Amino acid sequence: MKYVVIGSSAAGVNGVRELRRLDPECEIVLISRDKSIYSRCILHEYLSGKRTPERLNFAGAGFEETYRVNWMKGRDCTGVRPADHVVVLDGGEEVSYDKLLIATGSHTFYPPMIKNLLGSKNMVGFRNIEDIDKLKEVAKTCKNIIVMGSGLVGIDCTVGFLELGVKVTLVDFAGWLLNRQLDQRAAQTYIDMLAARGVEQHYGVGMSEAIRDENDNIVECVLTDGTHLPCDFLVMTAGVRSNVEFLQDSGIELSRFGLVFDETGKTSDPDIYGAGDVSGLSPIWPVAVKEGIVAASNMAGVPRQMTDFFASKSTMNFLGLPTMSLGNANPEDDSYQVEIQETKDTYKKIVHKDGKITGAILQNDLAYSGVLQQLIARKIDITKVKKPVFDIDYSDFFHMKDNFEFFYQD
C-alpha cells in the first residue's frame, strides 16, 4: 500500500506516525511546503527567543528515518486527479497514491475590502516560521506594531512581542479578546493584565483603511470608528483561509470554508481523507492531531471515528494566568442555565441545558477540568446527581470494579 500525506504540521505528522504503526511495511510519501517540522502553537516562543527552531520540532530528531517516510520538502501541490490516483506538484511532477491524506492547513487572509491594504510591504501573518523570522527583525526597529485580531494566535503574537519589550496595539472587531473561547468576564482579566503591560487595545472596531507612504509601507491604520493609529508594521492574525486552491478542479467536495470530510476523515472520494485546518473550521491543535490519527487509522483499514466534535477545548496560559475553555461558554439564549463560582483570584462558569453541560470556563484553577471533560464527553445528565454542579466528582458517575478499575454505567 502506498500512502501520500500532504502537509507536515499536527494532522499530517501524526497521520504519518499512525500509518507506520498500523502498516509497518507500507510506503509513505510526505509532501510539504515546509522544510522542517515545527509547532505553530508555540511560534510566539520562537519570536520571544525562548525557543530555537530545533525546540519547535514536535516530531523529534530523525523523523524521516524513524517512520521510514520519503519526505518531499519545500514542494507545492498544484492539483489532484482522483480518477488517476495522482497528486500533481509544482513543475508538473506527479506522485501516485493508493490512499491520500490532505492536511494542508491554512494561510493568512488579507481582507480585500480594507482600503489600500493589499500590496502593503510592511505587513505579514503569523502562520509559519518564515513569518516569525521576519517579525524578529521587525522587533529590532519598529516602535508601533499593530496586531489585527485577538484570537489565540493574536494574543500569542502580542505576548511574544511584549517579552521583547516592543510596544503593541491590539485591534479586534469582536467585543473582547478570545471571544470564541471566553466570556467577557474571563476575557476582562486578560485585558486588564495586557493593559498593565502597556498594550493599547481597541475592541468592537475593525480596520477600514491603510494609509501608506510612497514606498507602499503602512504608516497609519484607520479604524472603523475613525481612530487613526500610527503603524510601523501590521501583523494580520484575524482571518485564515484553508489551503484548498489546488483542489478547485479536482471534483473533491469543498464547502465555503474548506475541505469537507466526515467523522472518519473520509472526503467525497473514498480513497482521499482530510484532517486539520484544511477543513476551514479552525480546529485547535489537539483536534487536528486526533483528526490526523483517525483519518490515518481508517486509511489503513482500522475503523475509528472522531468522538469529540461535540466541543472545542482550549487551554491557555497567557502572562502566567492559566485558563481552560470547553464547548460554548456563551449561551445562545435564556433556555440555558449558567452557574458561576468566583473568588478574588479564580473564575469558574458552567453552562448547561436539559441536564447536559454545553460549555465551561475555568480560570486560575483548572483542578475541576478532568471531571468536566468526562461529563461533557459522556453526555452525563447532571440532574441525576443531587449535588451542586461544582461539587460533582468521579464517584458520582463512575463505579469501581473489584480490581479497582473505574467504569461508567448510564
Beta strands, then each sheet from edge to edge (+ up, - down):
strand 1: 2-6
strand 2: 27-32
strand 3: 69-73
strand 4: 77-81
strand 5: 86-89
strand 6: 94-96
strand 7: 99-102
strand 8: 106-108
strand 9: 123-124
strand 10: 145-148
strand 11: 168-172
strand 12: 200-203
strand 13: 207-212
strand 14: 218-223
strand 15: 228-230
strand 16: 233-236
strand 17: 240-242
strand 18: 272-274
strand 19: 313-318
strand 20: 321-327
strand 21: 337-342
strand 22: 347-353
strand 23: 356-363
strand 24: 398-400
strand 25: 406-408
sheet 1: 3+ 2+ 1+ 7+ 18+
sheet 2: 4+ 5- 6+
sheet 3: 8+ 17-
sheet 4: 9+ 16+ 10+ 11+ 12+
sheet 5: 13+ 14- 15+
sheet 6: 19+ 20- 23+ 22- 21+
sheet 7: 24+ 25-
end
